[in-house]
Amino acid sequence: MKRYQFWFLIWLPWLALMITVLVRKDAPFPWVFAINTLVLNLTAINIRRRQLGMNLTSTIKAMIPGIGYHEWRKLYFAKP
């Protein structure tokens, strides 16, 4: 997976959630979209980390702001 595809997969579910909540003020179950967004993001991150050869602890460090700068840079910006 190329990094631009990864970014697209990360932002697309969030975009769908925002549009659903903003356009439909009475969205029946916004928590369903939120759970779906989290699951899709975790799936994309898992595919990307396996492709880059990162272990789980490095990936968790990359997702926590301020702790794993080098891991974050590798996860989001490395060319596989």
Secondary structure in CASP SS format (residue, H / E / C, confidence):
PFRMAT SS
TARGET T0000
AUTHOR 0000-0000-0000
METHOD secondary structure of the structure
MODEL  1
M C 1.00
K C 1.00
R H 1.00
Y H 1.00
Q H 1.00
F H 1.00
W H 1.00
F H 1.00
L H 1.00
I H 1.00
W H 1.00
L H 1.00
P H 1.00
W H 1.00
L H 1.00
A H 1.00
L H 1.00
M H 1.00
I H 1.00
T H 1.00
V H 1.00
L H 1.00
V H 1.00
R C 1.00
K C 1.00
D C 1.00
A C 1.00
P C 1.00
F C 1.00
P H 1.00
W H 1.00
V H 1.00
F H 1.00
A H 1.00
I H 1.00
N H 1.00
T H 1.00
L H 1.00
V H 1.00
L H 1.00
N H 1.00
L H 1.00
T H 1.00
A H 1.00
I H 1.00
N H 1.00
I H 1.00
R H 1.00
R H 1.00
R H 1.00
Q H 1.00
L H 1.00
G C 1.00
M C 1.00
N C 1.00
L H 1.00
T H 1.00
S H 1.00
T H 1.00
I H 1.00
K H 1.00
A H 1.00
M H 1.00
I C 1.00
P C 1.00
G C 1.00
I C 1.00
G C 1.00
Y H 1.00
H H 1.00
E H 1.00
W H 1.00
R H 1.00
K H 1.00
L H 1.00
Y H 1.00
F H 1.00
A C 1.00
K C 1.00
P C 1.00
END
